[in-house]
Structures are given as structure tokens and as C-alpha cells.
């Protein structure tokens, strides 16, 4: 359970709350992007914000928190210092620190032009890779390093771990953001994530997305989705996960735009199609009363259609709060602040609801000692080296060999002429940059050339000219993507395997669910993402320097007609 505050910190919470106006309390419940004069849906649009852009709106709306989607930097730390010095109450700085970067397919490395700081979180492999490595101690150590680094730069709150279960391989957004489909595996690593982030009160962790994503084939970014398990099965799976992370002391839980009909149908006059973000039954009765959660409930992002399609824009934040939400993520700040304030003054939202939410928010800040120091001492000089070694070890241990025929993957001799055939989906989160892997092979004397999403004719013309062919599938379905790699690519890969070349190696640098379309592939290496250490680990396998011992964290997808029609 969440730790009790000591007498000194309790005094700060009570005295601060007693000195606040109701308007200041309302402002504590908002966590927008920066700067927040206008709604922001893409972090690229705010990367050039100045300190003045951040500070100016704070005079009107003294925010409780700010969400940042930028990696840490010395420049950003200076801005955050100005924000904290400007604020009467410390501002909690949250970030979507999903390992492998916020977008699992994006390549981030130490030479990234966006920052001069080596970011442990972006360098780390994906969530699913940690499950494949099957070493919760390494999970804990990695998160501890990340928390210490981010706190030094002024971050306090991670919207992670994802504790959703991948029970439907067609779900478009869980994928490698999830720890897998096995409850015990998810619990082992989810609790390690929480302990690592929250060790010593360095950062607050957030388990998401309540009541649980991963059963639906739809995407809550686009519409309200549903967890369609019956109550018995939910309590054995998701219910056990939520109860365990609550008992482990997780600081916050993110409610999703996800309905849970089986629970709502037991309650007279309830609307079983409402997402948790709009359901008092789910957030208050189930999460708080039944499961015993006492921390902060933060909503998933307000602009998502899973919320906005069910309620008027002017009522979005109001209904969210009435359903039990303490903090609204990514609101349209100035408008939503005014809407909430008017609803309180009109008696639609009681002051008691606002005050109770503010109290939980202040308690969270006190546990993080933000009222004493919103930053922290610089990590030890050895931390970077230790962090990189730990992350590299996780990546090495995560590489999984799927055997369907040939028992071993292709081994390079060290001086071969190699062709990379990179197959990737097109979209904002796609990335086929496999330069770290190519460089690892070149360093051993191989020559490497590249074909991206080739045509049939390009394959016919090029494949005979190379000793070895590496088919690299770089696909991570994200918001709005229901497909895997597409039938056309599947046919091309079949031709590679059966017609054009004898020495073909297959690697999946994204979701393992592409296996559903590649039933003919004799064996495949799985890395669960394309982070730098993941690519280097794959290269080690093909060079004979590493034995793949990772555990597949999900069941191989079954797309038989019997399964489809069931």
C-alpha cells in the first residue's frame, strides 16, 4: 500500500491545502503539455518553447503538473528550475517514460541531435523485451537508474508501467508496450518497475490503463473500447494485476477510455458502455472501494476520441472529475479550467470533490519531497556506465529464437557480402534505421547494403548478388493501425524464403505478432523493438557471440479459420 506521510510532510500538506483557494485547487488537477495556451496533441509542436512561454500562463492558472515529451537536457533543466521558482506550490513534472522511448519504433541513441544528454529511458529496450529477458532484478535496476537520472533533471512522475495484458493479438496499441499475456510474468516485472521508479521516493510510478486494455481489437485513441472479460476471468487476470500493483504501493493509476460491461451490468441504472474515465462505478466503487486504491487517479489523455466521442467538449473535464478523476491529462487548459470553475460555482461539482482530489495530489508531491527539493543530487559518475551495462544485459537476454524448422539462426563468417531487406509499415512511428546493427556487422568485416520495402522485381535483381540476406521486419502497430505487415509484404518474404536465396535470416524488430503472417519462416529472431542495444544484441547472435535465450512473452498468434470464426 501507499506509504504514510511523516508528521512534517503531513503538516505541509495540511497547511498548504488550508491556504489555497478553490480556484488554486482546481488548477492543481490539470496536467497539460507545455506551453499550454493552446491544446497540444503532438510534442513536436512545443519543442522550441522558451521559459517565458512556460511561465506566462502560470500566473493565470497555477498548474498542479505539466507533461513533458522531451528527453532530459541541461537546457530543459534550467527551464524547469524557473518554473519551480515561479510556483507557490511545486509543479509535478510528468512524462510518458515508456522504455524504448515513448514511441517504441523510434530509434534513440547517444548521438541524438535533440539533446546533449544520454537518456537511459530512450536507450533501453521496450517493455516486452524486459519480460523476454525474464530477470526482474534487471528490470528493477534499469528503472532505478532511469528514475535517478530523470529526477536530477527535474522529472518526478512516469506514466508507466503499462500493466495491460496482451490477450488479443489484434489489439492495435498494446503490442511491445505490454509485458505480455501471462499474468505472473506481467506482475513480476510490473512490481519491479514500480519498485525501481519509486525507490527512495525518487519518482512516482503510474500503472495503466484501468480497467485493462488488450482484450479489444479497437483503439481508445479513436473510440471508446471495452474490456469484455466476464467478472470471474477479469478478477483472475486484470483484477489480480491491479490488486497486486496497488498493494505494492504504486503512486498513481491511469484510467483508460475503456468500458467494463461485466462490472457495470451488476449495478442498477448504470451505463455499461461508459469508459472508466467517465464512470464513477469503475473509478470510485471498483478501483477505490473494492480494490483499495488510495493514490492519485489520472485520466488518459483528454483529446483522445475514446473520451471526447462520449461527452461534449465543455463537459469533458467536468464529467471526468465527477467520475472520480483527480488529475486530467492533456486538457485544453484555459477552457477546461474555466469549465470546471463554473461547474463548481454552480454546484454541479462539490467543493469537497475538488478539495479531496487536491489533498491526494499534495500528498503525492510530499512523498516525492517536492516541497523540499524538486530536483536531486547528480547521480554518481559511475551511473552512466552501470546503466548502459545493465540495459545492454537486458537486451542480450531478451533476444528470442523462434524455432519452426531449422534449429539455429544463420551464422555469419565475418567477411560476407550482406543485404538488408528492411520491411516496415509507413506511419508517424515507423523507423527502419538499422544502422547500429549494420555497423556491428561492418566492424567484423562484413559489407552491408540496403533495400527498403522492395518490389518483387528489386528482389529478383538484387538477391543473387549477396552471400547472405537479412530480412528485418520493423513494424510496431500504433494508434489507428489494425494491420500487421500486409499481405503484399508477406508474399514478398515468402518468395525470398522459397525462390530467390538459400541463406536468409529473419529478424523481427517490433511486434512478435507479425508471426501470424509469416507461417512459412523456418526460424526468426525477436528483439521486441529496434533500440540500439537490441540491434547490437541481434548482431552478436548472427556473429556467433551470443546465444539467444529470451522467453517469448506472448502466445504465438493463431489465425486459423477456426480461430477467426470462433
N, C-alpha and C positions, 0 to 999 in steps of 0.2 A: 504494500500500500504506500501511498504518498507519505513522505516523512513529515512529522510535525515540526512547526517552526519553534525556534527557541524564544525565550522571553523578549530578547532585544529585537529580533526580527518581527515578532508579533506586535510589539509596541509600535514599530514603524508602520506596519500595515494599518493598524487601528487609527493611529494619529493622522496618517495620510488620508485615509478614507474619510475621517471626520472633518477634514479641512476642505474637501472637494465639493464643488457644486455639482448638480445633477448633469449639467452640460459637460463638465470635465469628465464625469463618469461615462457618459455616452461616448466621448471621444476615445476613451480607453478601449472600447470594444471594436475599434476599426483597425484593420491591418492592410493598408493599400500598398501598391507598388510605389516606388519613388520616381520622380516627384508626383504629386497627386492632384494637381489642378484639373486634370482630365483623366478619364478612365484609361488604364493601360492594359493591353492584352498581350503585348509582345515586348519582351525585355530589350530587344534591340533598339526600341524607340526611346529608351531612357538612359542609354549608356553614356551620353555626353552631358548629363545633368551637372550643374555646378552646385557648390554649397548653398548659394543663395536660393537656387531652385528648390532645395530641400527645406530651408529654414523659413522661407516666407509664409507658406501655408500653416506652419506650426503655430504661428501667433493666433490664427483664427481657430484652428482645430488642434488641440494638444493631444496628438495621437498616442494610443497605447502601444502600437507596434508598427513596424514597417517591414515589408517583404522585399528582399533583395535577390535578384537573379544574376548577380555579377560575382565572379570569383574574387577572393580577397586580394587586396593590393595595398601598398603604402598610401597611395592617394585616397583610396576609399576610407582607410582608417582615419585620415585627417578629417574627412567629411563627417564621419560618424562621431568623432570627438566633438566637432562643432554642434552636431545635433544634440548630443547628451548634455553639453554645457548650456545649451539653449533651453533645455526642457526642465520644467519644475519637477516632473516625475520621470524617472528613467524610461526611455523608449526601448522596448524589447525588439531586437533585430532578428527576424526570422528568415530562413532561406530553405529552399527545396533541395536539401543536400541528399539527393538520391545518388548513391555511389555509381561511379562510371560517368559522372556529370548528370545534370538534370535530364538531358536527352541521351538515352543510352547509346545511340548510334554515333553520337558526336565524338570525334577524336579530340582529346585534350592532352597536351603534354607540356613538359617543362619549357619548351621554346615558344609557347603560345604568345602571339603578339599582344593579346589583350591585357596582360598583367606581367609584372616582373617577379611575381611570387609563384613558387612551385606549389600547386594546390593538390594536397593529398586526396581530396574527395574526387576531383576530376580524373586523377591518375589511377584511382582504384578501379577494380573490375565492377561489374554490375551486381545487383542483389542476388540474382540467381547463381552467379559464379561463386559467391560465398557459400551457398548451400551445396553446390557441387564439390567444393573443396572439403566440406564436411568436417570443419575444425572450428567449433565455436570460440575457442580461445583466440584464434587468429582474427575472427570476426570482432571480438571484444577489443583486441589490441589495436586493430585498424581504426575502429571508431574512437578509441581513446586518443590516438594521435590526431585524428581529424578534429575532434572537439577542442583539444588544446590549441591547435593552430587557429581555428576559426574564432575561438574566444579571444585570442590575442588581438585579432583584427577587428573585434567588436561585434561578432555574431554571437547570438545567445540561444537560438532556437532552431532546431531542424525539423522539417515536416517529413519525418522518416522515423521508424521503418515502415515500409509497406508490409502489412501482415495479411493481405488478401491471399486466398488460396486459388491456385490456377485449376479450377475444377472443370472448366470448359476451354478447350484449346483454341476455340474460335473467338474468345474474348479479345477485342482489338487492342487493349491497352495494358493488361496486366503483364503478360509475357515475362521478359527478363527483369522487369521491375519487381516481380514477385520472387519469393524464396522457393516456390514450387507448389506442389499439390498434396504433399504429405503433411498432416497436422503436426506430428512430432518434429519433423525437420524444421518447419516454419517456426515452431515455438523455441527450439534450441537456439536458432540464430536471431530471432526477434528479440528474445530476452538478452542475448549477448549484445545486440545493437543498443538496446536501452541502457544496459549497464555501462557500455563503453562511452556513449554520449554523456550520460548523466553522472559518471564517476566524479565524485568530489564536488558535485553541483556545478560542473563546468558548462554544460549545455542542457537544455530541455529537449527531450525526445517526444515525437508525436506518432502514435500508431494510427494507421489509416488503411481503408476507408470504411467506417462503420455504417451499416451492419455487416459489410463484407462484399467486395467486388469479386468477379471471377467466375460466377455461375451463368452470367448473361452473355449473349452474343452482341450486345449493343454497347454503346459508348456514352457515358454520362456527360461528356462534353457536348454531345449532340442531342440528347433526350434523356428523360428520366429512365433509369434502368431498374432492375429488380433482382433481388436475391430470392430465388424461387424455391429454396430448400424448405422441406417441412420442418416443424419445430424440433422433432427428435433428431434429425440429421444436422440441423443447424447447431444445436447445443453440443453435439458430439464433435463438431468441426470448428466453425467460426465462434460459437459460444465459448468453447474451451480456449481458443486463442485469445478472445477478448478478456475473459476472466483471468487468464494467466498473465497477460501484459499489464492488466490493472493491478493484480497482486504483486507484480514485480516493481511497481512504483512509477509507471510511465506518467510523465508530467501532463501530457495532453493527448486528446483523441480527436481526429478529424472525422467529422460526419460527412458522408457522401450523399450525392444526389441519387440515392439508391433506396427503393422501396423494399419492404419486407412483409409481403402479404400474409404469410402464415402467422406472424405475431399479431398484426393489426386485426385480423379476422376474428380473433378471440375477444375483442373489445367492442362493446356495443357502440353503434353510431360512428365508428372510426372510418376514415378513408384509407383503405389499404393500398391505394395507388400513390400516396404521397411519399416523396423521398424523405429520408431521415432528417435532412436539413429543414424540412417543414413539418415534421411530425413530433409532437410533444410525447406521444406514446413511445416512440423509439428513443428519443434523446433523454427524456426525463424518466419515464417509467422503466424502460428496459435497461438503458445504459447506466443511469444513476441509481435508481431504486433496486432493480433486480441484480445488476452486476456490481454495484457498489462503487462506481467511479466518482471520485471527489475532485478531480483536477479540472483543467480548462478544456471546454469543448470549443473547437474552432471549426467553422464550416469549410467545406471545399470551396473553390473559387466562385465568387458571386456571378461573374459573367457567363458561366457555363450554362448551356441550354437546358441541362437537366434540372436546373433551378428556375431559370427565367421563363421557361415554357409553362410553368405551373402557377405563376403568380405575376401580377402587374409589377412593372419596374418600381413604381412608387411604394409598393408593399413588400418588395423583396427582402430588404433588411429587417423590416418590422416583423414579418411572419417568421423569419429565421430566428429572431430573438425570442418571440413568443413560443417557439418550439423548443427552446432550451439552449440555444447557442450563446456562448459567452463572447466570442470574437468572430467577426465577419472578415473573411479573407478576400482581398482584392475588390473592395467596394468601389463604387463611384463616389468618392469620399464626400465632397461638398454637398452633393444632392442627398446621399443616403444619411449623412449626419443631420441634415435639415428634416428629412422624413421621420427619422427616429425621434428627434427632439419634439416635433409637432405631435407625434403619437403619444409621447409621454405627457406633454402638456394637456392633451385632450383626454387623457385617462385610458387610452387604448392599451398602452404598456404601463404597468405599475412601476413606480419608483423603486419598489422593493426588488423587482426583477433586475433592474439596472444596477442597483447597489450590490446585490448578491454576486452578480457577474463581475463587477469591478473588484470586489473583495477577492475572488478567486484569481483574478488577473494580478492583483498586487501581491498575493501570496506566492504566485509563480515567480514574480520578479524578486521577491525576498529570498526564495530558495536559491535563486541564482545570484544573490548578493549584489544585484544591480544598483541598489541604493548605496552601496559601499564603493563599488568599482565596476563600471560596465565593461571593462576590459580585463586583462590579466597580464601577469608577467610573461615575458617572452619564453617560449619553450626552450629546453636545454639545447645546446648546439648539436648534440648528437641526435636530436629528434628526427631531423630530416632523413639522415642515413638509416636510422632504425625504422622509420615509417616506410621508406622505399623498400627496404629488405622485407618487411612484413607483408606489404602489398604484393611484391614480386612472388613471395612464397605462396600467398593465396592464389595468385594467378597460375602458378605452376601446378598447384594441387587441384585446381578446378578443371583442367583440360580433360575432357571426357572422350573416350573412344567408343563409338557405337559400332559394334560388330554385327554384320549381317551375312558375311561370307568370308572374304579374306580376313585372316586373323589379325594382321598387322597393317598399319598405315604405311604408305610409301616412305622409303628412306633415301635421302639424297647422298650422293657420293662426295659432294663438296665442290665439284668443278663442272656442274651441269648447266646446260642452257635451259632456263625455266621460263614458262609462260604463265602469267597470272590471268585467269579469266574471272573477272570480278562481276558478279551478278548482284544487283542491288535495286531496291524499289526507289522510285522517284518521289520526292516529297521534302518538306522542310527539315526532317530529321534524318534523312538518308546521308550516308557517308561511305564512300568506297576507298578512302585513303588508307591503304595498307603499306605505307612507306616504312614504318618500323619493322614489319615482318620482312619486307623486301631487303632492307638494309642488313638485317641479321643474316640473310642468306648470302648477300653480296660479300659480307665480311668473311665468309667461309669459302669464297672463290667462285660462287655461282654468278651467272649473269641472269638478269630478270627483265622481262618485257611485259607489257600490259595490254589487255583487251578489256573494255568495259561494255557490259550488256551487248555482246556481239551478235551480229546476224548469222544465219546459217552459212552464208557464203564466206563470211570472215573466218568462221571456224574451219571450214574446208581448206581455205587458203593458208592459214597460219599454223594449225596444229602440227602438221608433219615436220615443221622446221625446228621442233624443240624436243629435247630429251625427256622432259617432264612437264606435265600440265597440272597446275593448281587451280582448282575451281573453288573460288572464295565467295560464299553467299553472305552478303552483308544486308540483312533485312531485319528491321525491328518495327513491326506494326505499331503505329501510334494513333493518336486521335483521328477518327474518321476513316481508318484503314481496316477493312474487314478481310482483305486478301492476304495471302502468304507471298509466294514469289510469282504466281501467274502461270497459266498453262503453257504459254509460249516459251518461257524460260525453262520450264520442266522438260519440254520436248528437246530443247537445245542441249540440256545437260544429259539427256538420255543418249543423244547422238554422240556426244563426247565420250560417254562411257562405253558405247557398244559399236561404234563405227569408225571413229577417227583416230584413236590413240590408245596405246596399251598401258602407258604409265601415267595414270591420272590419280591425283589426290584431292579429296573433298574436305573442305573446312567450312563450318557454319560460324560466322562471327556475329550472330544475332540470335533470334528466337529458334529454339530447337524444333518448333512446330512446323518448320519447312519440311521436316522429315515426312510429313503426311503426303507431300507431292513428289517425294524422291524415293519411292519404294524400291527402285532398281539399284540404288547406290550400294556397293558392297560394304563399305565402311566409311565413317565420317568422323572427323574431329570436331568437337563442340567447344567453343570458348565463351559463349553467352555474352558476347559483346566484343568491341574492337578497341578496347583501351590499349595503350602502349604495352604494358606488361603482359596483357593477354596475347597480343600479336607476337611478342618476343617468346612467350612460352610455347606457342604453336610452332614457331621456327625451331625451337630446341627439340621438339618431338620429331620433326621431319629431318633434323640433322643427327638424330640418334643420341641426343644429350639428355633427354627427359622421357620417362615412361609415363604415358597418360593414365592416371589413376583416379580421375574425378568420378563422382557419382551423378548420374542423370537424375535431377530433382523432380522430374515430371514423368508421367507415363507417356510412352510413345503414342502419338495420336492414331486413332483408328477411324479411317474414313471409308470403311466398307459400306456397301449399300445397306446392309442390315443395321449398321450403326446409324447411318444417316436417316433411315426411315423409322427408327425407333421412336 
